[in-house]
């Protein structure tokens, strides 16, 4: 369960986890890891999973990727709610990192950032 989300949004996330064979609470875990990594002062962002079961689509195992995939499966209202609670962490990451000009441009933005 992610605090700040409606019961409906949390139910939709639970259905997403079940439909994709993820353990219950995996998206909430990814959310907490993303928030934690956004607050850390070290230069490198390394919020990756250690397990293989989070590889839903492209194999990058990044917690923000799991959050993004989840966003795209939710209703528009639930998507807005989840985006609103993810937004502050995204902002912190963007504020303390720079775009890596050498990273492949087809990667999501969170994988093209380098710590400063």
C-alpha positions in Angstrom: 0.0 0.0 0.0 1.2 3.5 -0.9 0.2 6.2 1.5 -1.5 9.1 -0.2 -3.3 7.0 -2.8 -6.9 6.2 -2.8 -8.2 2.7 -2.0 -9.1 2.3 -5.6 -5.6 3.2 -6.8 -4.0 0.8 -4.3 -6.4 -2.0 -5.5 -5.4 -1.4 -9.1 -1.8 -1.7 -8.1 -2.5 -4.9 -6.3 -4.2 -6.3 -9.4 -1.2 -5.2 -11.5 1.1 -7.1 -9.2 -1.0 -10.2 -9.2 -1.4 -10.1 -13.0 2.4 -9.8 -13.5 3.4 -12.4 -10.9 4.9 -9.9 -8.6 4.9 -10.3 -4.8 2.2 -8.3 -3.1 3.6 -4.9 -2.1 6.3 -4.9 -4.8 5.2 -1.6 -6.3 5.1 0.0 -2.8 8.6 -1.3 -2.2 9.8 0.2 -5.5 8.2 3.5 -4.5 10.0 3.5 -1.1 13.3 2.6 -2.8 12.9 5.4 -5.3 12.1 7.9 -2.6 15.0 6.7 -0.5 17.5 6.9 -3.4 16.2 10.4 -4.3 17.1 11.6 -0.8 20.5 10.1 -0.6 23.5 12.4 -1.1 25.8 10.0 -2.8 26.5 10.7 -6.5 25.3 7.5 -8.1 21.7 6.5 -8.3 21.5 2.7 -8.0 18.0 1.8 -7.1 18.1 -1.6 -8.9 16.4 -4.8 -7.9 18.5 -7.8 -7.1 15.9 -10.3 -8.2 15.0 -11.3 -11.8 11.2 -11.2 -11.3 10.9 -7.5 -11.8 11.9 -7.7 -15.4 8.5 -6.9 -16.9 9.4 -5.5 -20.3 12.9 -4.4 -21.0 15.1 -6.0 -18.5 16.6 -2.9 -16.8 15.5 -3.9 -13.3 15.2 -0.3 -12.2 12.6 0.6 -9.5 11.6 3.7 -11.4 10.9 1.5 -14.5 8.5 -0.6 -12.5 6.7 2.5 -11.3 6.5 3.8 -14.9 5.1 0.5 -16.2 2.6 0.5 -13.3 1.5 4.0 -14.2 0.6 2.9 -17.7 -1.7 0.2 -16.4 -3.8 2.3 -14.1 -7.0 4.3 -14.7 -6.4 8.0 -15.4 -7.4 9.0 -11.9 -5.2 6.4 -10.3 -2.4 7.4 -12.7 -2.7 11.0 -11.6 -2.5 10.0 -7.9 0.5 7.8 -8.4 2.2 10.5 -10.5 1.6 13.0 -7.8 3.3 11.0 -5.1 6.2 10.0 -7.4 6.7 13.6 -8.6 8.6 14.9 -5.6 11.2 12.1 -5.8 11.6 12.6 -9.6 12.1 16.3 -8.9 14.9 15.6 -6.3 16.6 13.2 -8.7 16.5 15.8 -11.6 17.8 18.5 -9.3 20.8 16.6 -8.1 21.8 14.9 -11.4 22.8 15.9 -14.9 21.8 14.5 -18.2 24.5 12.0 -19.5 25.1 13.1 -23.1 26.8 9.7 -23.8 23.8 7.6 -22.6 21.7 6.1 -25.4 18.8 8.4 -26.0 16.3 5.5 -26.2 16.7 4.9 -22.4 14.2 6.4 -20.0 15.2 9.7 -18.5 16.1 8.2 -15.1 18.6 5.9 -16.7 20.3 8.8 -18.6 21.2 10.8 -15.4 24.6 11.0 -13.7 25.1 12.2 -10.1 26.9 15.5 -9.4 
